[in-house]
Amino acid sequence: MAQDNAAPPSGAGASRTVTRRRFLGGAVAVGTLGALGGLAWRFGPDLFHAAFSPKAAEGAAAAVGTKLFTTCGQCDQECVVTATVRGGVLTKLDGVPGDQKSDGHLCPKGQAGIMELYNPYRLKKPLVRTNPVKGFDVDPGWKEVSWEEATDVVASKLAEILASDGPRAIAGDDFNYIGSFAKALGTPNTYRCGNTCFYGPYATQLAVTGGNFIHADLRPGVTKYILALANTVGTVENPFARQVAQAKAGGAKLVVLDPRLSEAAAKADLWVPIRPGTDQAALLAIINVIIAEDLYDHDYVDSKTVGLDELTAFIQPYTPEWAAAITGVDAATLRGIGRDMGTMRQAVAIIRKGPSRSRKDSWRMVHAWAILNALVGAIDMPGGCIADRSAPLAAVSAAKKAPAPYPEAIDSREKLMPTPGGLYDANLGNFGTQDAFADSIVNGPYPIKFLLCAGANWLHSSPNTDKWVKLLQDRFLTVIDYQMTDTAWLADVVLPCPTYLEREELISAKNYAPLPQVQVRQPVVERLYDTRTEAEIYDLLAEPLGLADYLPPEGEQVFDTRLEPLGLTFDELKAKGFIILDQPFTPTTKFKTPSGKIELCSSVLADAGFDPLPTWVGEPVEPTDEYPLYFVSFNSARTFMSEHAWNEWLNQAEDYGLWINAATAAARGIRSGDNVTVTSPYGRLTAPARITQGIRPDTVALLHGHGHRNTGSAPLTRLGANDNDIARPATAQDHIEWYQSKEEPFANARYRDFTVKIERV
């Protein structure tokens, strides 16, 4: 049975149904702005504001607009929204009450989706480079071409390389559907952002708990204590910020461990400015207090965990006094946190992806986090951390099974297998290591001649920016995107795709779903320009290569098939917006580990030769005389990676500054607004100084996702700096050695492991 949300908005509106096969013979409608044509950067913001701002459109259109359900695409949380359309123009985006993600409240990014749609710097037509020289100070000589011409260039190049070198000479990221196309081609050379983003927290949990319980389910009156570790709430994702606010309103205490006074820290009952990279030590000390003072949840631990005896012996040396010297947090504070967590039911520690990624031994930190939550009975419990509940949608397959890929990937990932217990083989086997991908392309066992980037921005998501620039200069690159990213600027062919507000998709809720939720994404306006979705583009490329039958079908008929287990059609879902399955939340009682319980002392890790308990092996990096300052990067509530750097509704002047403690700045003669160079052992960047008391004196911080170099996007994208310019690079061999030496079981990246020096320009 399906439980409908509250009464839907009036008017479902007309839907454009474009299935994969029907699309190939059809034309894409061009909407209100389509007549402009031309390259995105020919039209400045003034023209946009005068002719196409929602306020102007609303005044000229009918007073009563049409309301449509769709799903936000401004971050990975995918909240349900209603779109108000007047006179064919989108004028408002709102949350929908009852949606588990937003509960009717959109964040700034969600509200600013209108500017993603109507941004004058959007890519509007396929572009082919006419100048073979590539560089940020070089005019690419873009030539607007038809889709037939553009895809003929790309397909012909693919056919040429397949004939001369085979599929192994092709590589790309697996962000938007490219996995199916890569399988059809037969190449194994794909990566995803996982090892720089979510492998650390997810894979370790799989070894210890048998599942992914990283998503919080904070509830007013139920959650009494929240320990948030670095950049986890109030900065990136709407559900967590909303939950924390609601839990605090219900009486919960919020404590934030973060070297920077983040939005969450500013709202906390206690901000603890911990030394970067030492979160594991703090967690071990907190666990020590709970065990030593017998404050753990006996019923939960006895029924759902194993390994308490081993943990009790292991944790004895890790006292708050021991941790104080490492973390910079006094022992009394750590002891107080331990006592509060042990006595205030329900307490929970949340990490998301902040301190749990991109550092040496972050897997050990996540193991300690899992132990702490298990001790206080917070894993898969209301008010604690939960695993998502998924709806049983039907699977739809391609007409033919894709051929087996070339047996060896350029990053030699097979040498990283098997992961402990095989629990994470599927994901690590399918996706390569992002932080080492540039090196793998350049120094791999065979040449890579063709690169495909779909919906990603390699120069802002991977370390070693200079190497990426050089390798893209020497290889044929095709980019699919809706904005001119730095990566797209170096492409040979740029294929424009629509924004999320012009797409039609079926979505099963992820990232936060206590109950199974299925929702719609539908076009709220006609496509504004001559764009194609990724799936449509792969069809156009696959057809001349004879690979079309290897790609899964798309479209409303497919959505109807997938919805059959729910007794629902896609048209009905469009009218409802979303449904929540009538399935009460039931806590997990049997975990997918060898013991069937949460393994505080992990047999999976032990059997693979790794430490079964999270032994402290030292800080991942320490300041030196040459590089005396820690460096951290962060996200804000108004940005998602580098995606919104061009959205003037979201960017603010203070975003671009390097956070420097006032005392640190004074000692170096740096004043607010001065340009400052930040130098690491791996590179250099320049950013304006933002002097503040809200950061540790031994730490500087920079917002991630800014500092674009190309001149084809909005001018504001070029403000600030790209933190990846100074990040620690890695090679495929590094990952192999880390695995073989039992330092790193899950190919997690270490590109945040460095310190810096700063100087006034």
Secondary structure, DSSP 8 states (H G I E B T S, - for coil): -EEE-S---S---------HHHHHTS-----TTGGG-S-GGGS-HHHHHHHH-HHHHHHHS-SS-EEEEEE--SSTT--EEEEEEETTEEEEEEE-TT-TTTTT---HHHHTHHHHHH-TTB--S-EE-------TTS----EE--HHHHHHHHHHHHHHHHHHT-GGGEEEE-SSSHHHHHHHHT---EEETHHHHTHHHHHHHHHHTSS---EE---TTT--EEEEESS-SSSS-HHHHHHHHHHHHTT-EEEEE-SB--HHHHTSSEEE---TT-HHHHHHHHHHHHHHTT-S-HHHHHHHEE-HHHHHHHHTT--HHHHHHHHS--HHHHHHHHHHHHHSSSEEEE-TTSTTSSSTTHHHHHHHHHHHHHHTT-BTSTTSEE------------SS------S--TT-GGGG-S-GGGTTHHHHHHSEEGGGHHHHHHHSSS---EEEEES--HHHHSS-HHHHHHHHHTSEEEEEESB--HHHHT-SEEEE---GGG--EEEE--SS-SS-EEEEE--SS---SS---HHHHHHHHHHHHT-GGGS---SHHHHHHHHGGGT--HHHHHHHSEEEES------SS-SSTTSSEESS-HHHHHTTS-SS------S----SSS-EEEEEE--TT-STTTTTT-TTT--GGGGSEEEEHHHHHHTT--TT-EEEEEETTEEEEEEEEEESSB-TTEEEEETT-----SSS-GGGGSS--GGGGS----HHHHHHHHHTTS-SS----TT--EEEEEE-
